[in-house]
Structures are given as C-alpha cells and as structure tokens.
C-alpha cells in the first residue's frame, strides 16, 4: 500500500459515513506516511468549515 492509496481510501470514507464525527485510526507499521503532521492536518476537519468533524490519528511503531 502507498501513501496515495491511504489518502484515496480516507477521502472516500469521509463521504461514505453518514455521521457528524469520523475518526480514523491508522496503524502505519511500515512507516508509509512520511510526514505525519502534514497528513493529520490535511484530514482534520471541523463542522464549522466542513459538514462533519473528522480526525485522523496515525500511530507508527518505535524501535528501541
């Protein structure tokens, strides 16, 4: 899977779900998403500017 594929799926899912609040929990085991902050910012929407509240949470494993 590529970052572009993830973006397309999330974009599709935002409109698919008929609810006011949508949360995306993304476990990025292979660290596909390079800039997590920019990714989260692009998918965080609020009801004032958008028709629903959308939040994305990205988790990448940390090797110690």
C-alpha positions in Angstrom: 0.0 0.0 0.0 1.2 3.5 -0.7 0.5 6.8 1.0 -1.5 7.8 -2.0 -3.7 4.8 -1.6 -4.3 5.6 2.0 -5.3 9.1 1.1 -7.7 8.0 -1.5 -9.4 5.5 0.9 -9.7 8.1 3.6 -11.1 10.6 1.2 -13.7 8.1 0.0 -14.6 7.1 3.6 -15.1 10.7 4.7 -18.1 11.0 2.4 -19.3 7.4 2.8 -20.0 7.6 6.5 -23.3 9.4 7.3 -22.3 10.7 10.7 -21.2 14.0 12.2 -18.0 12.6 13.7 -15.5 10.4 11.9 -12.2 9.2 13.5 -9.5 7.4 11.5 -7.0 5.4 13.5 -4.2 4.4 11.2 -1.5 2.0 12.4 1.4 2.6 10.0 3.6 -0.4 10.8 5.7 0.0 7.7 6.1 3.8 8.1 4.5 4.5 4.7 3.4 8.0 5.8 6.5 10.2 5.7 5.2 13.5 7.2 2.7 12.5 9.9 1.9 16.1 11.0 1.0 17.2 7.4 -1.0 14.1 6.9 -3.1 14.6 10.1 -3.5 18.3 9.3 -4.9 17.5 5.8 -7.6 15.2 7.3 -8.6 17.2 10.3 -11.8 19.0 9.6 -14.4 20.7 11.8 -18.1 21.1 11.4 -17.8 24.9 11.0 -15.9 24.7 7.8 -16.9 21.2 6.7 -20.2 19.2 7.0 -18.7 16.9 9.7 -15.9 16.6 12.2 -13.0 14.5 11.0 -9.9 13.5 13.0 -7.0 11.3 11.9 -4.7 9.6 14.4 -1.5 8.0 13.0 0.5 5.5 15.0 3.9 4.3 13.9 5.9 1.8 15.9 9.1 3.0 17.6 12.0 0.6 17.8 14.0 0.8 21.0 
